[in-house]
């Protein structure tokens, strides 16, 4: 797959800023072994093209992604990555918990309970510890 080098570089830089070599980047590396084009699309489109847009700060975007993952319910590795990213960007435990709890009416109790338990695991990890992706 062809990629614009500047767009790809910007996506990689943003990924490093948000994920710092942890769970988000681990997910991209894992999928690149199966489908390198999907990994490139993730860096170019999702990171550089969407997450890197103006209008919302990165922390707000990450909390929105935590909410989306909560609502979807079956994307635990992605939820872990976005909780970790939100924490890296300065989110408090209360902000992450309230973001998840806000989804109660939309996602349902089981999805919120599962997301809260997953978030607690991430929030209780040492900041420099290797991230778990599953």
N, C-alpha and C positions, 0 to 999 in steps of 0.2 A: 504494500500500500504506500502510495506517495504521501509525503507529509511536508508541510511548510516548516522549514527548519526553525524559523523564529517563533512560530506558534507552538511547535513542539518543545522548544527550549523554555518558553514562558510557562507551558504546562508542567514541565518537569520542575522548574523552580518553585512554582506554586504548590506542587505536590510535596516537595521537600519542606516548604514553609508550614504547610497544614499538617502533614503526617510525619515529618521528620524521620523517615526511614522505617516507620512502624507499620501498623496494620493496613492502612490504605495502600501504601506502596507494596506491601507483601501481597495483597490481593491482586494488584496489577501484575506483579511478577508471576504469580501463580497462573493467572489466566493467559499470560503471554506464552507460556509453555504449550498451551493448547491452541491458542489462536492469537498470534502476534498482532494481527490487524485490529482485534478488539482492544488490546492493550494500547495500541497507537491511538485509536479512536477515543479511548478513555482519557489519555493525556491531552490530545489535541482538542477534543470537543468538550468533554465534561469538565476538565480542569481549566484549560486556557479559555475555551469558548463560553462556558457557562459560569463556573465558579469564579473566574477572573473578571467577570463583567462589573462595571460600575453600578452604583445605585444602592447596594446593600454591602455592609461590611462582612468580612469573612466569618466572624462569630455568628452573626445573624443567619447567614447562609448555612453554617454547620448545624445550628439549632433547628433550622427548618428541615435539614436532612435527617436529623435525629427523629423529628416528628414524622416525617414520611416513612422512615424505616419502621417506626413503631406501628404506624397504621397498616403498612404492608404485612408485617408480622412474621414473615418467614425469611427475613434477610439478616440473620444474626451476625454474620461476619461484617456486613456493611454497617450495621448498627454499632458494632464494637468500634469500627474504624471512625465513624462520625462522632461518637461520644469521645473517643480519644482525641480527635482533632479539635472538638469544641473545648476540651480541657486544655489542650496545648495552646489554644487561642485565648485562654483566660476565663472560660466559663466556670462558674462555681458549681458545686454539687447541687445546690438548690435550683439553679437555672436549668440544669440538665433534668433533674427530677420533675420540675414544674412543666418543662417542655413535654416530657412523656405523659405526665398526668393530664395535661390539657387534651390529650388525644382520647381520653376515656370514652367520651360520648361517640366519637367517630370510629375508633378502633375496637372498642370493647374491652371488658375487664381482663380477659385472658391475655390479649395482646399487650395491654399496658403492664400487667403483672410480669410477663416474660421480659418485656423491655426494661422494666425497673430492675429486675434481677441481673440482666446482662449489663446494664449500666453500672450497677453496684460493683460488679466484678472489675470493670474497666476503671472505675473511679477509685477502687481500693488498691489497684496496682501501683507499684512505685513508678514515678514518672520516667525514669531511665530504663526500666525493665523491658525486656523484649515483649512485644504485644502478642497476645493470643489471637488467632484469626478464626477459631471455630469453636 
